[in-house]
Amino acid sequence: MTLRRTFLVDALDLLALGCLAVSQPLFDLLARNVGFLAARDSDSTDVVILAVTLTLGVPVVLALTELIAGMIGRKSLANAHRVLIGLLLVLLLMPPLKPLYHRLGAWWIVATLLTAGVISETYVRLRSRGIALAYLSPIALVLPAIFVFHTPVRRFVQPRPDTPPVYPRVNATAPVVMVVFDELPLVSLLDEKSQIDARLYPNFASLARQSTWYRNASTVTESTLHAVPAILDGCLPDPDRQNLPDARGHPHSLFTLLGGSYGMNVVENNTRICPKDLCLPSNTGVSRAERLYSLFSDLGVVYLYLLLPPDLTRSLPDITLSWEHFRFAQSRLRATAQNDEDFDRMTTWESRTGRFAEFVDSIQPRPRPTLNFLHILLPHAPWEYLPSGKKYTIPEDGIRGLVGINDRGIDPHLWTDDSWAIEQAYQRHLLQVEMVDRLVGDLVGHLQKVGLFEPCLLVITADHGACFRPRVSRRFPSLDNYADIMAVPLFIKAPYQERGEVSDRNTESIDILPTMADLMGIGLPWRTDGRSALNASGTLRSQKTLIVESGQRIEVDGRLTGVQESVDRKIAWFGREPDGIFRIGPCRELIGQDVEAFRTTRSAVECVLDGRMYFENVDPDSDFILTNVHGSLSHVQMQGSTPLILAVAVNGKIRGVTQSYLDHDGVERFSSVLCDTDFRPGYNRVQVYLVIRIDGGFELAEAATSEIPSYRWGEVLRFGVDGSAQPYKAGGWSTPEKQITWIDGSRAELVLPTSAPQGSVRLKIYAAAYLNPGKLDRQRVRLSVNRRLAANWVVSTPGFTVFETTVPREFFENQDRTVITLETPDSTSPNAVGDGNDLRQLGLAVNWLSLSE
């Protein structure tokens, strides 16, 4: 066989095996999760480029590698082919061999490599007898063809209609405001009397008094991609049709009903039900190259999940909370300061409260009646907001207490039997629901201020709920949790409604649109599965329907009696008082007591507080306050010593009690969410104590805390991933990179334990500003030392520069620490200015900093 023929057969080998190892698993995954493409508003060109790249990308790169080897000689070509076939076999074998990781540990990859090596060598020897993978190369045509034309993805490549749709003219003139919250169970809002708990949720309670509260409302599916379309078109999900969550899959909707007569102020998340000629697509201003870069970047993360055992995916971005921007969302979540980003980027999880505020501000009286629609990812996890709207936690790995992504075929949303982890998760969910209540108050207040509340049709609901019970799924319905997932809040205020009422009519989410049309005097021009809640004629439904994403149809009793049982369980955990949400945990009677009231000793346990420097310089005016006190413990492990009962004290008063747990790496950790009012401005002493029961009382043993090293004048702090600046960061910094750390947001701080200087201090920073010619030509930088302005700079040239200033001695008087504040008010995200998909708000990239006497 000639060298050219040998290379051609080798290339076909690589093509066939590449399709089996790379293309087919990703094609299959995307075909079952079309939301991955729908969230990006992908079009037919995107899908074709995706199919071609996944089919040919890896084989072409490997074939070029062989071509280079073949230039050296036939033996080199043969050896290269043997190695590359082995590499593809490794990728092919890793997913099915993942279960071996639980028995072999790190030797799993060795076993995979050896198996692939043996198969590769055997294949190379057999190929001389005419057995070649090249004969399978036609699958390079079959697999992408099936993916594009015979899976739900085909709807992305179907030709669009030649003529634009014609929207009906309606006589209604009432402005419409509709907000769909995400993952908000009705149970979270109720008290023991099945009323809205007005002490915790005064704005929801007020809305219930001014609107019709459909107390027995329920969703028809647990999946956002089907639940939101059902709300908007009044039709049950049809698993057989496999409709995409876009305008082509749902050609009739609230948007098309009003599109001929109403203006559109629409913000969708994940779904794209509003036609593009009515609503600008979410990717407006984003080039195809940027969209594809995001797509392939996220696919790379997903592919690693397919290859690796769950224990080796801990450091990967969480892919269970959104459909895109996995890498960038992870780095963004490590930030502490929040700023608004491009209003159209509603498929990210960034600054959700800021996005809600922007939507509220956009609702204004207009000559033409307007539909104002928002689907917002709140109070959906991640749970990171206090009722005040401030963020209170730094990133954690997933939701503790869930099974998580696994290779055992178990629902990743299944709660374990760790009741304390579930109670803490529920606490954080309820805190975020309180914040959502504040947002509802902001919305209603704005509508009243601009004179739209009385005349508008206002609808507030949620796509689905969630469950917080041991050994039950958080999201997927079953006979044990369907009431928690199905029951959702639904408030409909008719134009000029004079008084509120509570309706216990069996109402489903598919009834929302017919009810709205009825209130507006509009006849629906298409058949719906739902019917108006105002229609008293006909037989009332005796059952509720739930269509699971898998296609299973569940019929349950129309009264959802399990709701009250879940409310009683919630009250048993958190009580009936407003502060009960913070009074949880073992020995909760300790909360609020002074440490001095107990006998205290020293403990052999050492505690390392995560983000300890936050407590050294608390700023109540910041958008972030670290009230999720968490860290790790180290001590001589003794039988029965885990879990430890712990008390967390702030400035000498016990503010939280918790218990320790072992994380995935076997490290003993703890966490306790405190109230933001437990902290005072500036320095706060946070102490962790072991709680010991003695003779009907308690004794506290203080855990030793490792000291943060003092800063020595003249020392150079490095900001790279292994840099010495890490312990002193107190907020506003992005994830460290190899040699730098970005200011992420408009403000970042360092807190340095220092002695008093003998004279003035020379401060130097080696940094570069994020600039984008024509869109961001300069960055202003404001430097403060101990809250006093020390320097102002304007950066308009790219590249790293040494910025320096002299700080007078009096700035450091009566201080045992130096607080350095860097403010960059012009910071923006590269994504917002069309410079890639990075969602961080970039100000300065800092390489090093020093303070010299």
GIKA-V635013 format. One record per residue. RES is the residue in one letter. PHI is phi in whole degrees, 0 to 359 (* if undefined). PSI is psi as a letter, one per 30 degrees, with the letter a starting at -180 (999 if undefined). Layout:
BEGIN
res: {RES & RES}
phi: {PHI & PHI}
psi: {PSI & PSI}
END
This chain:
BEGIN
res: {M & T & L & R & R & T & F & L & V & D & A & L & D & L & L & A & L & G & C & L & A & V & S & Q & P & L & F & D & L & L & A & R & N & V & G & F & L & A & A & R & D & S & D & S & T & D & V & V & I & L & A & V & T & L & T & L & G & V & P & V & V & L & A & L & T & E & L & I & A & G & M & I & G & R & K & S & L & A & N & A & H & R & V & L & I & G & L & L & L & V & L & L & L & M & P & P & L & K & P & L & Y & H & R & L & G & A & W & W & I & V & A & T & L & L & T & A & G & V & I & S & E & T & Y & V & R & L & R & S & R & G & I & A & L & A & Y & L & S & P & I & A & L & V & L & P & A & I & F & V & F & H & T & P & V & R & R & F & V & Q & P & R & P & D & T & P & P & V & Y & P & R & V & N & A & T & A & P & V & V & M & V & V & F & D & E & L & P & L & V & S & L & L & D & E & K & S & Q & I & D & A & R & L & Y & P & N & F & A & S & L & A & R & Q & S & T & W & Y & R & N & A & S & T & V & T & E & S & T & L & H & A & V & P & A & I & L & D & G & C & L & P & D & P & D & R & Q & N & L & P & D & A & R & G & H & P & H & S & L & F & T & L & L & G & G & S & Y & G & M & N & V & V & E & N & N & T & R & I & C & P & K & D & L & C & L & P & S & N & T & G & V & S & R & A & E & R & L & Y & S & L & F & S & D & L & G & V & V & Y & L & Y & L & L & L & P & P & D & L & T & R & S & L & P & D & I & T & L & S & W & E & H & F & R & F & A & Q & S & R & L & R & A & T & A & Q & N & D & E & D & F & D & R & M & T & T & W & E & S & R & T & G & R & F & A & E & F & V & D & S & I & Q & P & R & P & R & P & T & L & N & F & L & H & I & L & L & P & H & A & P & W & E & Y & L & P & S & G & K & K & Y & T & I & P & E & D & G & I & R & G & L & V & G & I & N & D & R & G & I & D & P & H & L & W & T & D & D & S & W & A & I & E & Q & A & Y & Q & R & H & L & L & Q & V & E & M & V & D & R & L & V & G & D & L & V & G & H & L & Q & K & V & G & L & F & E & P & C & L & L & V & I & T & A & D & H & G & A & C & F & R & P & R & V & S & R & R & F & P & S & L & D & N & Y & A & D & I & M & A & V & P & L & F & I & K & A & P & Y & Q & E & R & G & E & V & S & D & R & N & T & E & S & I & D & I & L & P & T & M & A & D & L & M & G & I & G & L & P & W & R & T & D & G & R & S & A & L & N & A & S & G & T & L & R & S & Q & K & T & L & I & V & E & S & G & Q & R & I & E & V & D & G & R & L & T & G & V & Q & E & S & V & D & R & K & I & A & W & F & G & R & E & P & D & G & I & F & R & I & G & P & C & R & E & L & I & G & Q & D & V & E & A & F & R & T & T & R & S & A & V & E & C & V & L & D & G & R & M & Y & F & E & N & V & D & P & D & S & D & F & I & L & T & N & V & H & G & S & L & S & H & V & Q & M & Q & G & S & T & P & L & I & L & A & V & A & V & N & G & K & I & R & G & V & T & Q & S & Y & L & D & H & D & G & V & E & R & F & S & S & V & L & C & D & T & D & F & R & P & G & Y & N & R & V & Q & V & Y & L & V & I & R & I & D & G & G & F & E & L & A & E & A & A & T & S & E & I & P & S & Y & R & W & G & E & V & L & R & F & G & V & D & G & S & A & Q & P & Y & K & A & G & G & W & S & T & P & E & K & Q & I & T & W & I & D & G & S & R & A & E & L & V & L & P & T & S & A & P & Q & G & S & V & R & L & K & I & Y & A & A & A & Y & L & N & P & G & K & L & D & R & Q & R & V & R & L & S & V & N & R & R & L & A & A & N & W & V & V & S & T & P & G & F & T & V & F & E & T & T & V & P & R & E & F & F & E & N & Q & D & R & T & V & I & T & L & E & T & P & D & S & T & S & P & N & A & V & G & D & G & N & D & L & R & Q & L & G & L & A & V & N & W & L & S & L & S & E}
phi: {* & 293 & 298 & 294 & 293 & 299 & 296 & 296 & 295 & 301 & 297 & 292 & 303 & 296 & 296 & 295 & 288 & 297 & 296 & 288 & 272 & 242 & 295 & 300 & 299 & 286 & 301 & 296 & 295 & 293 & 296 & 270 & 224 & 292 & 300 & 301 & 271 & 296 & 297 & 266 & 56 & 295 & 247 & 298 & 295 & 302 & 295 & 295 & 299 & 299 & 297 & 294 & 293 & 295 & 281 & 256 & 305 & 295 & 302 & 295 & 299 & 292 & 296 & 296 & 298 & 295 & 300 & 296 & 296 & 293 & 293 & 280 & 161 & 296 & 295 & 297 & 297 & 295 & 295 & 297 & 296 & 300 & 291 & 290 & 298 & 298 & 298 & 294 & 294 & 300 & 296 & 288 & 272 & 302 & 300 & 291 & 268 & 305 & 302 & 293 & 299 & 293 & 262 & 260 & 64 & 296 & 291 & 302 & 291 & 296 & 298 & 295 & 297 & 295 & 297 & 297 & 296 & 295 & 296 & 298 & 295 & 297 & 296 & 301 & 288 & 287 & 296 & 293 & 261 & 94 & 266 & 226 & 296 & 304 & 295 & 269 & 300 & 301 & 295 & 293 & 263 & 288 & 298 & 294 & 295 & 297 & 299 & 280 & 246 & 228 & 226 & 305 & 295 & 302 & 290 & 284 & 254 & 297 & 298 & 283 & 300 & 291 & 253 & 295 & 295 & 256 & 263 & 293 & 270 & 240 & 269 & 294 & 231 & 291 & 297 & 241 & 234 & 226 & 235 & 249 & 279 & 239 & 60 & 241 & 285 & 301 & 307 & 297 & 267 & 269 & 257 & 294 & 259 & 61 & 251 & 296 & 288 & 291 & 288 & 267 & 231 & 297 & 283 & 297 & 297 & 295 & 297 & 297 & 281 & 248 & 225 & 262 & 264 & 273 & 289 & 250 & 278 & 211 & 276 & 255 & 198 & 269 & 262 & 304 & 293 & 248 & 291 & 294 & 302 & 296 & 295 & 276 & 241 & 73 & 242 & 293 & 300 & 241 & 301 & 293 & 279 & 52 & 294 & 284 & 280 & 221 & 293 & 286 & 286 & 225 & 292 & 248 & 200 & 306 & 292 & 288 & 297 & 259 & 299 & 280 & 235 & 247 & 282 & 241 & 235 & 238 & 231 & 258 & 236 & 73 & 279 & 222 & 285 & 288 & 302 & 292 & 282 & 259 & 232 & 298 & 296 & 293 & 265 & 302 & 86 & 252 & 288 & 298 & 298 & 293 & 295 & 290 & 299 & 298 & 299 & 288 & 299 & 291 & 297 & 298 & 295 & 297 & 295 & 296 & 297 & 293 & 278 & 264 & 297 & 305 & 297 & 264 & 254 & 300 & 275 & 280 & 300 & 288 & 253 & 266 & 256 & 209 & 256 & 201 & 56 & 298 & 296 & 286 & 296 & 295 & 294 & 292 & 290 & 278 & 280 & 240 & 258 & 239 & 218 & 293 & 240 & 310 & 300 & 281 & 277 & 278 & 267 & 257 & 252 & 274 & 42 & 297 & 292 & 296 & 293 & 297 & 297 & 296 & 297 & 300 & 297 & 284 & 278 & 222 & 298 & 223 & 301 & 261 & 303 & 230 & 266 & 253 & 235 & 219 & 251 & 244 & 280 & 218 & 273 & 311 & 301 & 287 & 272 & 219 & 247 & 280 & 305 & 288 & 97 & 283 & 281 & 226 & 218 & 263 & 301 & 232 & 273 & 70 & 256 & 294 & 105 & 270 & 300 & 80 & 300 & 213 & 251 & 253 & 75 & 267 & 306 & 295 & 268 & 284 & 287 & 279 & 265 & 279 & 294 & 291 & 297 & 290 & 297 & 293 & 297 & 296 & 303 & 291 & 299 & 294 & 300 & 289 & 294 & 299 & 294 & 298 & 301 & 296 & 295 & 298 & 297 & 297 & 296 & 296 & 299 & 294 & 299 & 293 & 295 & 267 & 77 & 253 & 297 & 296 & 280 & 274 & 267 & 249 & 232 & 231 & 209 & 218 & 283 & 192 & 254 & 199 & 239 & 230 & 220 & 302 & 62 & 230 & 287 & 287 & 235 & 273 & 291 & 208 & 293 & 270 & 228 & 300 & 295 & 293 & 275 & 279 & 288 & 229 & 289 & 213 & 239 & 233 & 256 & 286 & 304 & 59 & 294 & 272 & 214 & 272 & 208 & 248 & 247 & 260 & 300 & 292 & 244 & 241 & 298 & 287 & 272 & 295 & 297 & 301 & 293 & 299 & 297 & 297 & 295 & 267 & 72 & 247 & 273 & 287 & 277 & 221 & 280 & 240 & 280 & 272 & 216 & 298 & 289 & 271 & 277 & 272 & 279 & 86 & 278 & 288 & 296 & 261 & 229 & 247 & 246 & 229 & 253 & 288 & 304 & 290 & 110 & 294 & 251 & 244 & 250 & 230 & 298 & 288 & 263 & 48 & 296 & 291 & 298 & 295 & 299 & 291 & 296 & 298 & 293 & 298 & 293 & 297 & 279 & 246 & 74 & 249 & 270 & 302 & 275 & 297 & 295 & 261 & 257 & 238 & 111 & 292 & 55 & 294 & 293 & 285 & 296 & 96 & 269 & 283 & 299 & 297 & 284 & 239 & 287 & 241 & 227 & 265 & 253 & 281 & 281 & 254 & 244 & 245 & 280 & 287 & 64 & 302 & 293 & 301 & 284 & 284 & 206 & 285 & 244 & 298 & 274 & 285 & 283 & 225 & 216 & 281 & 257 & 275 & 281 & 212 & 180 & 240 & 235 & 225 & 193 & 292 & 288 & 239 & 302 & 81 & 276 & 244 & 273 & 271 & 270 & 233 & 244 & 251 & 249 & 239 & 53 & 87 & 236 & 289 & 247 & 200 & 233 & 205 & 222 & 279 & 209 & 261 & 278 & 297 & 265 & 81 & 273 & 280 & 227 & 207 & 205 & 207 & 270 & 255 & 278 & 295 & 285 & 285 & 250 & 252 & 299 & 83 & 283 & 227 & 268 & 252 & 235 & 242 & 237 & 281 & 263 & 241 & 278 & 220 & 46 & 78 & 231 & 224 & 233 & 250 & 244 & 289 & 283 & 292 & 245 & 294 & 279 & 281 & 298 & 292 & 275 & 263 & 306 & 95 & 291 & 265 & 268 & 265 & 253 & 289 & 299 & 251 & 284 & 282 & 281 & 306 & 294 & 261 & 288 & 238 & 134 & 91 & 254 & 279 & 297 & 301 & 257 & 303 & 233 & 222 & 223 & 275 & 287 & 248 & 120 & 257 & 201 & 219 & 224 & 239 & 238 & 247 & 296 & 224 & 269 & 287 & 286 & 280 & 205 & 293 & 238 & 266 & 254 & 232 & 227 & 259 & 209 & 224 & 269 & 281 & 232 & 219 & 308 & 88 & 238 & 216 & 269 & 205 & 230 & 272 & 233 & 243 & 249 & 237 & 237 & 52 & 71 & 243 & 298 & 247 & 195 & 232 & 230 & 238 & 254 & 232 & 242 & 287 & 97 & 278 & 220 & 273 & 261 & 215 & 203 & 259 & 254 & 299 & 300 & 295 & 295 & 253 & 293 & 58 & 233 & 256 & 209 & 246 & 259 & 254 & 246 & 247 & 246 & 231 & 294 & 265 & 301 & 210 & 270 & 306 & 300 & 290 & 252 & 73 & 245 & 93 & 251 & 290 & 265 & 290 & 271 & 271 & 246 & 253 & 258 & 259 & 263 & 207 & 214 & 214 & 233 & 236 & 291}
psi: {k & l & e & e & e & e & e & e & e & e & e & e & e & e & e & e & e & e & e & e & e & e & e & e & e & e & e & e & e & e & e & f & i & f & f & e & e & e & f & f & h & k & a & e & e & e & e & e & e & e & e & e & e & e & e & f & e & e & e & e & e & e & e & e & e & e & e & e & e & f & f & e & l & e & e & e & e & e & e & e & e & e & e & e & e & e & e & e & e & e & e & e & f & e & e & f & g & e & f & f & e & f & e & f & b & f & f & e & e & e & e & e & e & e & e & e & e & e & e & e & e & e & e & e & e & f & f & f & g & g & j & k & f & f & f & f & f & f & f & f & e & e & e & e & e & e & e & e & f & g & l & f & f & f & f & f & f & k & k & l & k & e & k & l & l & k & k & k & k & l & f & k & f & k & k & k & k & k & k & j & l & k & h & j & k & e & e & f & f & l & a & f & g & g & l & k & j & f & e & e & i & e & e & e & e & e & e & e & f & f & a & j & j & j & f & h & l & l & l & g & l & f & k & e & f & f & e & e & e & e & e & f & f & g & k & k & k & j & f & e & f & h & k & l & h & a & f & e & f & i & f & k & l & e & e & f & e & f & f & f & f & k & l & k & i & k & j & l & k & e & l & h & e & k & l & f & f & e & k & k & l & f & g & k & f & k & l & e & e & e & e & e & e & e & e & e & e & e & e & e & e & e & e & e & e & e & e & k & l & e & f & g & g & e & f & l & k & k & g & f & f & l & f & l & h & e & e & e & e & e & e & e & f & f & l & f & k & k & l & k & a & k & f & f & i & g & g & l & g & k & h & e & e & e & e & e & e & e & e & e & f & f & j & l & k & l & e & k & k & k & j & j & k & k & j & k & h & k & g & k & l & k & j & g & k & l & f & f & f & k & k & g & k & l & k & l & j & a & j & k & f & l & e & l & k & l & g & g & g & k & j & f & g & k & k & a & g & i & e & e & e & e & e & e & e & e & e & e & e & e & e & e & e & e & e & e & e & e & e & e & e & e & e & e & e & e & e & e & e & g & g & f & e & e & f & l & j & k & k & k & a & l & e & l & a & l & k & i & k & k & g & l & k & e & e & k & k & l & f & f & g & e & e & e & e & e & k & l & k & j & k & j & j & l & k & h & k & e & l & l & l & k & k & g & k & j & k & l & f & f & f & e & e & e & e & e & e & e & f & f & h & k & k & k & g & l & k & l & f & l & l & k & f & f & j & f & l & l & k & k & k & f & l & k & k & k & j & l & e & f & f & k & k & k & k & l & k & f & f & h & f & f & e & e & e & e & e & e & e & e & e & e & e & f & a & f & l & e & g & f & f & f & i & l & l & k & h & f & f & f & k & f & l & k & e & f & f & l & k & k & l & k & l & f & k & k & k & j & k & k & h & e & f & e & f & f & i & k & j & f & f & l & f & k & k & j & f & i & j & l & a & l & k & k & l & j & k & l & k & g & f & k & l & k & k & k & k & k & k & j & h & g & k & k & f & l & k & a & l & l & l & k & a & f & g & g & k & k & l & l & l & k & k & l & k & f & f & f & k & l & k & b & k & k & j & k & k & k & k & k & k & k & k & k & h & g & a & k & k & k & j & k & k & k & k & k & k & k & k & k & k & k & k & f & k & j & k & k & g & a & e & g & l & f & f & e & f & f & k & g & k & g & k & l & k & k & a & e & f & l & k & k & k & j & a & g & k & l & l & k & j & j & j & l & l & k & l & f & a & l & k & j & k & k & k & j & l & k & k & j & l & j & k & f & e & j & f & l & k & k & k & k & k & k & k & h & g & k & k & f & l & k & l & k & j & g & k & l & l & k & k & j & k & l & l & k & k & l & e & f & f & g & k & h & k & g & l & k & j & k & k & k & k & i & f & g & k & l & k & e & e & f & g & g & h & a & g & k & f & k & j & k & c & k & j & k & e & l & k & l & k & k & 999}
END
